[in-house]
Amino acid sequence: PWWLRYQNILYPGDALPIGGLAGADLAPAQCLLAVKPFYDAHPGAGIACAAENRLAGESQGLVRITVENGRALVYAPIGCQSPDLALALRQMVCQVAGLPPVEVSAPPRDTALANGLEVQSAGGTIPALAAARRAAQALAEALKEKGSLAALQGREFLGSYTCRAERGGSSFTGGFAAHCMALDDQGRVAKVAAAHDFGRLINPLYGEVRVLESVAQGLALAAGLAGATGQPAPFPETEIYPVSNQLPEALLQALPAAGVRGVGQIAALPGLGALQGAYLKRDGRLCLSLPFTGRPAP
């Protein structure tokens, strides 16, 4: 039940199962409070929570700012693989160096910086932004001395940052989510409520879409529509694939906690737990394997 989870929720300073201490950037209590109205309004709803660690071990970020033709070009190993990350890099440099957006751009990834550095867009966001901040600080000092970007033509400013789990654990940061699912009279999923401590969303719409995608993935796993490879499989009776209008109504809430998050498994797994809880309330049977057999397709 909701109250049991809330009584045992993590607060900043509490010990984590993976080692280390929960930081102020984790917002599990806020996630549970966000879904409580939905849970109270649907007595048969199931609820589940999930936590996801980010940046296990040490993750390094490298950024190079080059001044060319009166503009600051921000290069990173993962640079513009993601338009949202490119935007975040530009925002960081503009804020720290005091430059207008028109004078800052983030070209495609710098393969020279990426030499031997294996990073992904989600896992590299934190160290990349921290490295960009350090490079921008060096640029800001040079601007104070020279007065303009034109006077810094050809100059380069490097920034690096290594994420270490300094609180004694195996990961640098993490995220939290709480999902609720309510069934209709036929036992199918009618509504879903999801709350995530996304951090500061660069693209709020995409964040919501990403959660919906993962909720659909969880429902596909529960219904046996995803095989061993995780690829969608057709309904066995009709040999057709499920379509988007079969998804349940979703109520999403993004909580503006500190930091940045990756949204993947953390959005798919709690839906399975919430669906399991809803089925348990409905017929008293606990689903212990996938797919959930003997139930209507979600």
NORDA-V174874 format. One record per residue. N is the residue number from 1. SS is DSSP state (H for helix, E for strand, C for the rest). OMEGA is omega as a letter, one per 40 degrees, with the letter a starting at -180 (NA if undefined). NEAR is the number of other ideal C-beta (glycine too) atoms within 12 Angstrom. Layout:
# NORDA-V174874
N SS OMEGA NEAR
N SS OMEGA NEAR
This chain:
# NORDA-V174874
1 C a 20
2 H a 33
3 H i 14
4 H i 13
5 H a 31
6 H i 23
7 H a 12
8 C a 15
9 C i 24
10 C i 31
11 C i 21
12 C a 20
13 C i 13
14 C i 20
15 E i 15
16 C i 27
17 C a 15
18 C a 21
19 C a 16
20 C a 25
21 E i 24
22 C i 32
23 C a 31
24 C a 21
25 C i 30
26 C a 39
27 C a 37
28 H a 38
29 H i 29
30 H i 30
31 H i 40
32 H i 39
33 H a 23
34 H a 34
35 H a 42
36 H i 25
37 H i 17
38 H a 33
39 H i 37
40 H a 18
41 H a 16
42 C a 30
43 C a 17
44 C a 28
45 C i 38
46 E a 41
47 E i 42
48 E i 40
49 E i 39
50 E i 35
51 E a 32
52 E i 34
53 E i 32
54 E i 38
55 E i 36
56 E a 21
57 C a 17
58 C i 20
59 E a 34
60 E i 30
61 E i 38
62 E i 37
63 E i 49
64 E i 38
65 E i 47
66 E i 30
67 E a 33
68 E i 22
69 C i 14
70 C i 19
71 E i 28
72 E a 45
73 E a 36
74 E a 51
75 E i 38
76 E i 48
77 C a 37
78 C a 40
79 H a 39
80 H i 25
81 H i 26
82 C i 28
83 H a 17
84 H i 30
85 H i 39
86 H i 33
87 H a 27
88 H i 36
89 H i 51
90 H i 37
91 H a 25
92 H a 41
93 H i 46
94 H a 28
95 H a 21
96 H a 31
97 H i 37
98 C a 21
99 C i 30
100 C a 17
101 H a 20
102 H a 12
103 H a 26
104 E i 36
105 E a 28
106 C i 37
107 C i 24
108 C a 21
109 C i 30
110 C a 30
111 C i 18
112 C i 17
113 C a 33
114 C a 25
115 C i 12
116 C a 11
117 C a 27
118 C a 12
119 C i 34
120 C a 23
121 C a 28
122 C a 30
123 C a 34
124 C a 40
125 H a 42
126 H a 41
127 H i 39
128 H a 51
129 H i 39
130 H i 34
131 H i 42
132 H i 48
133 H a 31
134 H i 29
135 H i 40
136 H i 34
137 H i 26
138 H i 29
139 H a 41
140 H i 27
141 H i 18
142 H i 27
143 H i 27
144 H a 15
145 H a 13
146 H i 16
147 C a 10
148 C i 21
149 C a 31
150 H a 17
151 H a 15
152 H a 31
153 C i 18
154 C a 15
155 C i 25
156 E i 24
157 E a 33
158 E i 26
159 E i 35
160 E i 25
161 E i 29
162 E i 24
163 E i 32
164 C i 22
165 C a 25
166 C i 16
167 C i 26
168 C a 16
169 C a 26
170 C a 22
171 E a 34
172 E a 37
173 E a 42
174 E i 42
175 E a 44
176 E i 44
177 E i 51
178 E a 47
179 E i 51
180 E i 48
181 E i 46
182 E a 36
183 E i 32
184 C a 19
185 C i 10
186 C i 12
187 C i 23
188 C i 27
189 E a 42
190 E a 27
191 E i 31
192 E i 44
193 E a 41
194 E i 48
195 E a 43
196 E i 46
197 C a 44
198 C a 38
199 E i 32
200 C a 25
201 C i 28
202 C i 30
203 C a 21
204 H a 20
205 H a 14
206 H i 20
207 H i 32
208 H i 24
209 H a 21
210 H i 32
211 H i 41
212 H i 29
213 H a 26
214 H i 35
215 H i 43
216 H i 33
217 H i 30
218 H i 42
219 H i 39
220 H i 34
221 H a 33
222 H a 37
223 H a 33
224 C a 26
225 C i 30
226 E a 24
227 C a 15
228 C a 9
229 C a 7
230 C i 16
231 C i 13
232 E i 21
233 C a 21
234 C i 18
235 C a 17
236 C a 14
237 C a 10
238 C a 12
239 C i 8
240 C a 13
241 C i 18
242 C a 24
243 C a 13
244 H a 13
245 H i 8
246 H i 20
247 C i 26
248 C i 33
249 E a 21
250 E i 31
251 E a 29
252 E i 35
253 E i 32
254 E a 33
255 C a 33
256 C i 22
257 C a 31
258 C i 21
259 C a 29
260 E a 38
261 C i 42
262 C a 35
263 C i 40
264 C a 25
265 H a 27
266 H i 38
267 H a 41
268 H a 34
269 H a 29
270 H i 40
271 H i 45
272 H i 37
273 H i 31
274 H i 47
275 H i 47
276 H i 35
277 H i 34
278 H i 43
279 H a 32
280 H i 25
281 H a 25
282 H a 30
283 H i 17
284 C i 9
285 C a 17
286 C i 19
287 C a 28
288 C i 12
289 C i 13
290 C e 26
291 C i 25
292 C a 37
293 C i 15
294 C i 16
295 C i 27
296 C i 22
297 C a 27
298 C NA 41
